[in-house]
C-alpha cells in the first residue's frame, strides 16, 4: 500500500549515507537546468519572418494556416494572415537559441 517514487527512494537512501547527498543534489540540479534551457517567449516580428521560411509551397501553408492564408505570400501578407499581433503569439527556443516552435492563443472567430 505504501509506495514511494524513484526520487523518494533514491533520495532517502542517499540522505542516509550523508556523503552522497551533495552528489545526488548536483545531479538533480544538472538535469533540471537542461530541461529549463528551453524557453517560451512572446513572438517578435523577426520570429514571424523566420516562420515564413517553414512553408515552401501552397500545400504546406494550407495545412498550417487554412484556406484563407494567401499563397504565394510576401512579408506583409504573411504577417497579416498570421495575425500574430491580434492573438497572443509565442515561440519556443531551443537551448541553443534556435526558433523551434510557434503557437497562438486567442479567439479565432
Rosetta blueprint (number, residue, H / E / L):
1 X L
2 X L
3 X L
4 X L
5 X L
6 X H
7 X H
8 X H
9 X H
10 X H
11 X H
12 X H
13 X H
14 X H
15 X H
16 X H
17 X H
18 X L
19 X L
20 X L
21 X H
22 X H
23 X H
24 X H
25 X H
26 X H
27 X H
28 X H
29 X H
30 X H
31 X H
32 X H
33 X H
34 X H
35 X H
36 X H
37 X L
38 X L
39 X E
40 X E
41 X E
42 X E
43 X L
44 X L
45 X H
46 X H
47 X H
48 X H
49 X H
50 X H
51 X H
52 X H
53 X L
54 X L
55 X L
56 X L
57 X L
58 X H
59 X H
60 X H
61 X H
62 X H
63 X H
64 X H
65 X H
66 X L
67 X L
68 X L
69 X L
70 X L
71 X L
72 X L
73 X L
74 X L
75 X H
76 X H
77 X H
78 X H
79 X H
80 X H
81 X H
82 X H
83 X L
84 X L
85 X L
86 X L
87 X L
88 X E
89 X E
90 X E
91 X E
92 X E
93 X E
94 X L
95 X L
96 X L
97 X L
98 X L
99 X E
100 X E
101 X E
102 X E
103 X E
104 X E
105 X E
106 X L
107 X L
108 X L
109 X L
